[in-house]
Amino acid sequence: MLRIDEVLLRCRVEEADLGSWIARDWVRPVRQDGDWRFADHDVARIELICDLVHDLAVDADALDIILPLVDQVYALRRSLRAMTRAVEALPAASRRRVLDRLAQRPEE
């Protein structure tokens, strides 16, 4: 977990901007000993926000839409990985039936 000063330096973001992003719930660090602590996923999100804001000139209203969509994509990817592991753990005959069934399903 990184302290706020480490994140500010690493991500080259202003403290006021980061505070605003935390207030808007775009970044969700944890409080530890009265200070913010940032996990790796928080830093990655800050870097994404910086790219969107600085490189692509995405405004706050658009970020309010984009970030939840990004969260949904990551949640779907986690679910798909879990489903894949579950299918891989099946006996070969069951796995084949599941894969055959998926192959027969029409596109939606």
Legacy VTK file of the C-alpha trace (Angstrom):
# vtk DataFile Version 3.0
C-alpha trace
ASCII
DATASET POLYDATA
POINTS 108 float
0.000 0.000 0.000
1.317 3.412 -0.959
0.971 6.656 0.955
-0.561 9.686 -0.729
2.814 11.415 -1.199
4.129 8.341 -3.022
1.062 8.237 -5.270
1.283 11.948 -6.070
4.908 11.545 -7.120
4.440 8.268 -8.990
1.329 9.350 -10.887
2.318 13.008 -11.306
-1.079 14.157 -10.111
-1.934 17.218 -8.040
-3.161 16.611 -4.496
-6.269 18.731 -5.115
-7.167 16.637 -8.171
-6.652 13.385 -6.306
-8.730 14.675 -3.401
-11.505 15.546 -5.810
-11.365 12.088 -7.387
-11.599 10.485 -3.952
-14.538 12.745 -3.057
-16.285 11.753 -6.309
-15.670 8.098 -5.408
-13.621 7.523 -8.560
-10.761 6.250 -6.393
-11.370 4.358 -3.151
-8.249 4.241 -0.993
-8.472 3.081 2.600
-7.797 5.127 5.723
-4.947 3.861 7.851
-3.632 5.783 10.829
-5.468 8.879 9.608
-3.834 8.808 6.162
-4.935 7.497 2.785
-3.354 4.243 1.644
-3.515 3.215 -1.999
-3.451 -0.360 -3.270
-2.060 -1.289 -6.679
-5.551 -1.221 -8.210
-6.047 2.326 -6.863
-2.824 3.443 -8.528
-3.845 1.802 -11.808
-7.185 3.612 -11.640
-5.477 6.942 -10.950
-3.231 6.364 -13.945
-6.294 5.574 -16.084
-8.016 8.757 -14.916
-4.876 10.773 -15.646
-4.708 9.323 -19.162
-8.378 10.092 -19.787
-8.220 13.607 -18.358
-4.815 14.755 -19.579
-4.303 12.834 -22.808
-7.877 12.577 -24.056
-9.416 15.671 -22.420
-12.313 13.684 -20.958
-14.366 15.869 -18.607
-15.762 14.968 -15.190
-19.292 14.361 -16.448
-18.023 11.841 -18.988
-15.839 10.177 -16.356
-18.919 9.710 -14.187
-20.217 7.508 -17.023
-16.971 5.902 -18.196
-15.590 4.696 -14.862
-18.638 2.631 -13.836
-18.600 1.058 -17.308
-14.929 0.167 -16.878
-15.819 -1.358 -13.500
-18.522 -3.455 -15.163
-16.077 -4.713 -17.777
-13.588 -5.766 -15.085
-16.354 -7.491 -13.108
-17.426 -9.380 -16.225
-13.842 -10.431 -16.890
-13.511 -11.747 -13.324
-16.757 -13.691 -13.728
-15.630 -15.124 -17.046
-12.303 -16.239 -15.530
-14.180 -17.929 -12.666
-16.528 -19.634 -15.128
-13.592 -20.804 -17.221
-11.867 -22.285 -14.171
-15.100 -24.035 -13.168
-15.544 -25.563 -16.627
-11.880 -26.610 -16.737
-12.351 -28.413 -13.400
-15.193 -30.545 -14.765
-14.616 -34.133 -15.860
-13.760 -34.333 -19.551
-17.192 -35.596 -20.638
-19.027 -32.854 -18.749
-16.618 -30.215 -20.014
-17.217 -31.382 -23.597
-21.029 -31.165 -23.131
-20.745 -27.623 -21.768
-18.472 -26.527 -24.615
-20.717 -28.188 -27.205
-23.737 -26.438 -25.726
-21.956 -23.067 -25.831
-21.003 -23.662 -29.455
-24.661 -24.318 -30.361
-25.991 -21.190 -28.677
-27.017 -18.523 -31.194
-25.373 -15.131 -30.956
-27.327 -12.625 -28.896
LINES 1 109
108 0 1 2 3 4 5 6 7 8 9 10 11 12 13 14 15 16 17 18 19 20 21 22 23 24 25 26 27 28 29 30 31 32 33 34 35 36 37 38 39 40 41 42 43 44 45 46 47 48 49 50 51 52 53 54 55 56 57 58 59 60 61 62 63 64 65 66 67 68 69 70 71 72 73 74 75 76 77 78 79 80 81 82 83 84 85 86 87 88 89 90 91 92 93 94 95 96 97 98 99 100 101 102 103 104 105 106 107
